Amino acid sequence: QVLLTESGGGLATPGESLTLTCVVDGDEIVNLAMGWFRQAPGKEREFVAGASRNEHIIDYLPSVKGRFTISTDNIKNIMSLRMNNLNRADTAVYYCAARPQNQPSLIYTSVAYEYWGQGIQVTVAP
């Protein structure tokens, strides 16, 4: 059983930055494919950023590419999402997701992830 715990959300004004952190408990992060998803009110959950095991492959939602950076720390067993130049469209509940993986590959669909964090609110407003 893998437990994921997000932190670092909150309120930001447009143009500001926030960093989300996902603490992984129950497995080594090097064994996991990891992802960040978000869900805004009235919308479906969408892929934001993901990393295959060992960060061999990384990809982003086009609207966040160049502004968001996903990273993992194998020592601390955490995943982070640095979000720069936030805008109102980034307002959502953000979720950390993980699944065990043998061969590195990127997972874009939420149903393919086995473990989820509880979600954390990010609100971008003037």
PEFEN-V99850 format. One record per residue. BURIAL is b if it has 24 or more other C-alpha atoms within 12 Angstrom, else e. Layout:
# PEFEN-V99850
[[BURIAL] [BURIAL]]
This chain:
# PEFEN-V99850
[[e] [b] [b] [b] [b] [b] [b] [b] [b] [b] [b] [b] [e] [e] [e] [b] [b] [b] [b] [b] [b] [b] [b] [b] [e] [e] [e] [b] [b] [b] [b] [b] [b] [b] [b] [b] [b] [b] [b] [b] [e] [e] [e] [e] [e] [b] [b] [b] [b] [b] [b] [b] [b] [b] [b] [e] [e] [b] [b] [b] [e] [e] [e] [b] [e] [e] [b] [b] [b] [b] [b] [b] [e] [e] [e] [e] [b] [b] [b] [b] [b] [b] [b] [b] [b] [b] [b] [e] [e] [b] [b] [b] [b] [b] [b] [b] [b] [b] [b] [b] [b] [e] [e] [e] [b] [b] [b] [b] [e] [b] [e] [e] [b] [e] [b] [b] [b] [e] [b] [b] [b] [b] [b] [b] [e] [e]]
